[in-house]
Amino acid sequence: MEKKSRMREEKQVKRQEGNEAGSESPNIDPFVPRKDFYDPRELRSWAKKTGFVSTAFSVEATTSSKSNEIQKKQRNSEDGVVDLEEGVRKTESLSPTIEIDPVLGRTKRREFEIEPNSRAGSVRSGNERERNRGKFEPLLGVGNEERKDSLDDTWEDSGLNGNIARTEPKNENLNGAQVDVAVPEPNKDGGDAQRGMPDDYYPGGDDGGYGGQNASPRMICGMREKPGYVLLTWYGLQHYLSLAGSLIFIPLVMVPTMGGTDKDTATVISTMLLVSGVTTILHSLFGTRLPLVQGGSFVYLAPALVIMNSQDFRNLTEHKFKHIMRELQGAIIVGSLFQCILGFTGLMSLILRLINPVVVAPTVAAVGLAFFAYGFPQAGSCVEISLPQIVLILIFTLYLRGVSVFGHKVFRIYAVPMSVVIIWTYAFFLTAGGAYNFKGCSPDIPSSNIILSACVRHASTMKHCRTDVSDAMRTSAWLRIPYPFQWGIPIFRLRTSIIMIIVSLVASVDSIGTYHSSSMRINLKPPTPGIVSRGIGMEGFCSILAGIWGSGTGSTTLTENVQTIEVTKVANRRALIIGAVFLILFSLVGKVGAILASIPQALAAAVLCYIWALIVTLGLSILQYTQTASSRNITIIGVSIFLGLSVPAYFQQYDPKSSLILPSYLVPYGAASAGPVHTGSKQLDFAVNGLMSLNMVVAFLVAIILDNTVPGSRQERGVYMWSTPEDVTTDPSAYTDYTLPGKVGKFFRWAKCLGV
């Protein structure tokens, strides 16, 4: 009662002061009963006694003394926002409460909780205030008057003052009415102390980008930044080094299987570096324009292994490598033409409606799972270097991922190249120290030589473990320019063309998931279906170039780009173009390809075990955009992945002779020649048996049928939200990064289906 009496006296004094100052404010009666009023200081006392701890981030701004109230009343009068009880007319309304989301680390705008009846602002009743009282009092703490007094300064420093009125309501005068004011909690993890924001808050707007809870942290070098050519060169080389395994290890698998020599392996590696550099520049300028590296994809590796292990090529001894490469070139060119037409005609925009995360996730995961029969069986041929390689790369990527050297997490970014160099050096010392010297056995073991019976059991060890077996350094030229049709005129056959047409569609699905995930990591608005179609069409054109030059695989967006952007925090188009130029220059030096071709096969297989496993997890991580706990999604994903592994195994059992002719790790890719499908056409039989023996094709077919026929809400399915042409019209500046450069964009302005 004494407190209430004292408060009445204070209110009368303030009214007298207002009258003396010449105020004409009317006398407004209280609109909330006094019995609903509670003193915040009493609640703080109660919270301290009971040990109540709150996790809320909003606080109620209160005053502690009469002098503070008078000062704040004067400031509010200058801004046009005055206490209701004083009766001065307001010139602006109170803004809704702004809170800091504790999970996302970004501002969250909350709507009015009670519809205001006048322009006075939004207030909440005393009953609701009573329910929410405990959310914010412990944050202030007892005796923390300095924090309350500097509330206005906090809003000014945080840059949010334009979004909320600098109002500190006086609870004594409001008689129970309350206006919430949110105060960002200071960052305890080393973020911006002034703004009170965490480190991963991206200053792109109140919504924190378009990634939602999956939005990326702040980029070190964003799309439009120009830090200088030195840093751009460093960032570009860093990006390609982190993708080194995906760029150079495919020829180490393909060329020996095709019967090629070490010189052929070095030439294919140089060709792949050239094609990757050229296609990355083309995609960065004329594709989606996202900072994504293009290169030989593992999506094309599995069908290439199916083609090269067919019965037609098993008995070839002379020019086997060139004959298989020419047939691969023809198949890649035909499949890429289909992909090019699909993109540039806008048909991809229609197919895009059928492709969602529930389809993309098992398809990409099946790409990595397709090589489980090759991975460790090939790496196990020399466990003394493959096991240390796997262990070291896991130590770098997992246990040392947080270690920084000069501000860079080198162990996480350069895990693959650093581990390869260390283990390769270790293998060199083993070879030089005589660990693989066997009496009477020569380390030079061409497959055409007859090996002595005493050395047969050591032949595999010397071939896979020694670092001096390869003669690429001796046979490769210092300067060699890869040129079109360097292996001969491509061979076009119906059976291989059908396989590559379907595989190019699977590669497009893989790229679509990468487009969406990378745009969210970079905090860009998602591209429109037209822009996606343009990117797919450009990938088809780039794959045609790969087929003409003879790299052995088509060119597509590497799935590992998403991981690289997440790790390096670099997403700069100029950096990628500069790095691509260096890649082209390296491809002209024949010895660079020769050095890479000298990597022991067991070491290469060990690195691929990690890369393929990474592709599997990147595919499954796409499920974060869906309701993963949904029984519908669980069933579709599980059935797609299981059948994607089991159905190919069924087709592979119909060729028992393959196990006698082919190595065990190549048996799964020999089913195309003797599968269960017999239609009377050998070309069609080969194509169907070959396709159904590919894990990613089966997983894709099962997933796309089930996801588009089983009922489910858009939120449950995680339907990709692409931007629309209307969004581009209303906010064209937000899509500048996707716009074609200069005169090219004006020339193709008529092509509305390409999002130009």
Salt bridges, closest charged atoms under 4 A:
GLU17 OE2 - LYS66 NZ 3.98
ASP39 OD1 - ARG41 NE 3.62
GLU42 OE2 - LYS3 NZ 2.72
GLU60 OE1 - ARG133 NH1 2.74
GLU69 OE1 - LYS14 NZ 3.19
ASP79 OD2 - ARG166 NH2 2.63
GLU85 OE2 - ARG15 NH2 3.24
GLU99 OE1 - LYS108 NZ 3.99
GLU99 OE2 - ARG110 NH1 2.67
GLU113 OE2 - ARG110 NH2 3.02
GLU113 OE1 - ARG124 NH1 3.06
GLU128 OE2 - ARG124 NH1 3.84
GLU137 OE1 - ARG44 NH1 3.79
GLU137 OE2 - ARG133 NH1 3.78
GLU145 OE1 - LYS148 NZ 2.91
ASP152 OD2 - ARG75 NH2 2.73
GLU156 OE2 - ARG166 NH1 2.65
GLU168 OE1 - LYS72 NZ 2.56
ASP180 OD2 - ARG110 NH2 3.59
ASP180 OD2 - ARG124 NH2 2.71
GLU185 OE2 - LYS188 NZ 3.95
ASP192 OD2 - ARG195 NE 3.62
ASP312 OD2 - ARG493 NH2 3.76
ASP312 OD2 - ARG495 NH2 2.69
GLU318 OE2 - HIS319 NE2 3.44
GLU327 OE1 - ARG493 NH1 3.42
GLU327 OE2 - ARG495 NH2 3.98
ASP468 OD1 - ARG466 NE 2.87
GLU566 OE1 - ARG521 NE 2.91
ASP655 OD2 - ARG314 NH2 3.32
ASP707 OD1 - ARG632 NH2 2.99
ASP707 OD2 - ARG717 NH2 3.28
ASP731 OD2 - LYS525 NZ 3.36
ASP737 OD1 - ARG224 NE 3.30
